[in-house]
Structures are given as structure tokens and as C-alpha cells.
Amino acid sequence: MDHFAYRDGVMHAEDVALPAIAEAVGTPVYVYSTATFRRHAQVFRDALKGAGRVHLAYAIKANPNVAVLRVLADEGYGADVVSAGEMQRALAAGIPASDIVFSGVGKTRRELAQALDAGIGQFNLELEEEGEVLAALAHARRERAPAVLRVNPDVDAGTHAKISTGRKENKFGVAIDQAVAMFDRLSKHDGLDLRGVAIHIGSQLADLAPLEAAYARIGELVAELRAAGHTISRVDLGGGLGVPYKPNDVLPSPADYGAMVARATADWDVELMFEPGRVIAGNAGVLLTEVIWVKPGVVNPYVIVDAAMNDLARVAMYDAYHDFVAVAPSGERMMANIAGPVCETGDTFAMGRDIDAVKSGDLGIFRTAGAYGATMASTYNSRALVPEVLVDGDRFAVVADRIHPETILAAERVPEWLKR
Ligand SMILES: *Cc1c(COP(=O)(O)O)cnc(C)c1O
């Protein structure tokens, strides 16, 4: 459920009419709903009430805007970060260091040191050597780094190949059949407080079965580790729950997920960590855009909008579907292709789709753009970096400026020898 709805024929974000935002900020622009973020945060938390001791670390790569992080910090969420930059954002938003989990397959030595200095709550180790380096860094500080070992359970999450992370050929985690031996060796380091294991098998999961299979393997691993004499106090079950992108998509609800988790983990006796990203942010944002032209095409007309693949990369990257609706629909329909201005054929949001009839100057939105939207934006084709607006009831604020091409250009230099 989200708080983007028509009132008197005009799409609103909560109590704000979207044309007011387009007028004030221009387009394209991401628009987020505070009430939707809060609701998703609460629904996910409530869904896990039956799962015992639970920690929630929002995967901030889904939407790392500092205002969004502040809302989620208010809701009691910690953060799952994958770079020092994300860690800085989480800290800037007021998330306590102890509630930050550092994931990521390529943490640099410098990042590990920065995270130790910040005092973050959990390092998710991706390989043995990383554990050795972290142990040495912590030992030199007379500390013990809190850590878990990320394992790769070798299950196919059944999602798009580019967001599948739990098959053995994927780059993430250590092979599950090597985990016990590795745990034995790493747990001998004074600088490590190795507490358990982590998994994350992929994103936009539309079926709970692969997750349940992965959790079952983790349950067996926990038993093996305990049999080998290790104290296992924590298991990180990652993120990955999908969201509906199409009007008729049916996905497992957070409640379905929570019931599965409670069942799968009933006898584990550990603290559970969750890293939800998309399920919190996906439906909490839309990309507001203006139609530049309706260009006649051979089969269908091309609706050329002022948002492009550099603003919303998911369609070009993952063949993703984003629902498009007019902000003030006339009731007429049209068959159309929807594309942006970027000079790539991949800059096409839809082909041959039945949409609200639109004409030059009309506003429209791509729905479900709150996750993996603005955060993946670039300035390709020397376009501006897309701004972000947060709505809360009847007020809104720009929470990320539009970065104009002049600003980007100002950071580039012509070397002395090319000057004239
Ligand atoms: C991306 C990621 C997540 C969040 O995934 P969602 O599908 O957005 O829930 C959680 N944990 C890790 C380690 C990730 O890489």
C-alpha cells in the first residue's frame, strides 16, 4: 500500500498535488512519501513479531537519501551499508554506529579501519582473508571486531540474473561446505568476535520457497557450528523480499515472510538480523516526469518524456517494468512506447503499452521508483543529476538538489598542455 493516489482527478503524494511539485522543482524529479516509508517500516517490523529477537538494518543502497534515512532511523531501523560512503550517510542521519552492519564483497582495508573507528555493530565477512585483515586491525586497536561470516547457500533465488546473489558461481559469500572449517580458523583470532553467519540470496524475490530452502541450510550450518564447539548468537537473514511493480503482481506479503521466518528459525535460539531494502522503499517513491513530445512511430507513437535511463536505470539494466500513469488523466487511452531523451535505444521505458493518453506538456509518473531509482542515477549525456523531494502530509521539501551540468563541468580540468 502507498500514499500516491488521485484526488479530484489529480495524482497526489499524500496531500500534495504533484503538479505543485513539478511547478516548484521542475521535472524530472523523484517524489517520496514519508507516510509510505513509515508504514512499510512498521508492517515489516510487525510481520517479524513472531520471530523472537530481531534487529532491523535497512539496506540503504535501495534509497540512501539522508532524509529518508532519518525517517527510518525514527522508526527504529539501523542500516546495512556496503561502503564507507554509505556508512557516513547512516551516521549523518543519526543511526547509531552500533546499529550499522557493513556488508559488501570488496570492503577496502581503509574502509574496514574507518568502520572500526566508527564502532559499527557488525561486519559481514565475505572471505577468510578479509577476516584475517579485520582481526589484525582490531587487535592493533585492542578491540574485537563483531563479525558474522556470509555464506553462499547455493540456491537459485528465481530472480533476474543481475540481482541473484546466492548461487555458488555468484561473487558473494563463502561456499557453504567450507564454512565450518573457515569459522574454526577465523574464530581463533583475538581481534574477531565471530558471532554467527549471514546470507542474502538476491533481490526482488517473488517466491518464498528459495528463501526457505536457504534458511533451512543455514539452520543446518548453525547446528554444525555448534557441534564444532562454536557459540552462535546471531544469524543475518539478509533482505530480498520483492514488491509489486505491475498492477496485478501478487507477491508474498511481509506477513507471509514473517510466518515463514518464524517457522524456519523456531529452534535456532539466536538474534536475527534482517536487511530489507526494496520492500521498505520501492513503493514509497515515484519518478515525476513531463512529456516533451509525442513522436509518431511506425507501429505506436513514442511518448518522449524528460526522464531517462540516467535517472531511472532499472529498465535498461534489469528489463524492469515500471507502471506509467498520467498525473491528470483525461480518461482516454493510447497504445504507445515510452522513451527518454538519451541517445541509446535502451533508453526505453515501455514498448507497445496501453497507457493514459498524454500529449506534450502533460505530467506522468513512473510508479514504484523509490528503491534503486535515484541512487543509481548518473549524468550520462551531460544531463542534470535528478533531484529528490520528500512529502510529509501537506508539506514537501527538496531533499536532494538537482545537480546541473555546469556544476559537473566545473569539476573537470583542461591540463596546462591543452590550454590555449
Ligand atoms: C542489496 C542487499 C540487501 C537489500 O536487498 P533488497 O532486495 O533491496 O531487500 C540486503 N543485504 C545485502 C547484503 C544486500 O546486498
The ligand as an SDF file (V2000), in Angstrom:
LIG
                    3D

 15 15  0  0  0  0  0  0  0  0999 V2000
   21.0380   -5.3300   -1.6400 C   0  0  0  0  0  0  0  0  0  0  0  0
   21.1810   -6.0330   -0.3460 C   0  0  0  0  0  0  0  0  0  0  0  0
   20.1120   -6.0800    0.5520 C   0  0  0  0  0  0  0  0  0  0  0  0
   18.7440   -5.4960    0.2400 C   0  0  0  0  0  0  0  0  0  0  0  0
   18.1110   -6.1840   -0.7620 O   0  0  0  0  0  0  0  0  0  0  0  0
   16.5700   -5.8500   -1.0920 P   0  0  0  0  0  0  0  0  0  0  0  0
   16.2430   -6.7780   -2.1720 O   0  0  0  0  0  0  0  0  0  0  0  0
   16.5260   -4.4320   -1.5100 O   0  0  0  0  0  0  0  0  0  0  0  0
   15.7940   -6.1080    0.1420 O   0  0  0  0  0  0  0  0  0  0  0  0
   20.3040   -6.6900    1.7690 C   0  0  0  0  0  0  0  0  0  0  0  0
   21.5040   -7.2400    2.0880 N   0  0  0  0  0  0  0  0  0  0  0  0
   22.5510   -7.2210    1.2560 C   0  0  0  0  0  0  0  0  0  0  0  0
   23.8280   -7.8280    1.6800 C   0  0  0  0  0  0  0  0  0  0  0  0
   22.4250   -6.6300    0.0080 C   0  0  0  0  0  0  0  0  0  0  0  0
   23.4590   -6.6250   -0.8310 O   0  0  0  0  0  0  0  0  0  0  0  0
  1  2  1  0
  2  3  1  0
  2 14  2  0
  3  4  1  0
  3 10  2  0
  4  5  1  0
  5  6  1  0
  6  7  2  0
  6  8  1  0
  6  9  1  0
 10 11  1  0
 11 12  2  0
 12 13  1  0
 12 14  1  0
 14 15  1  0
M  END
$$$$
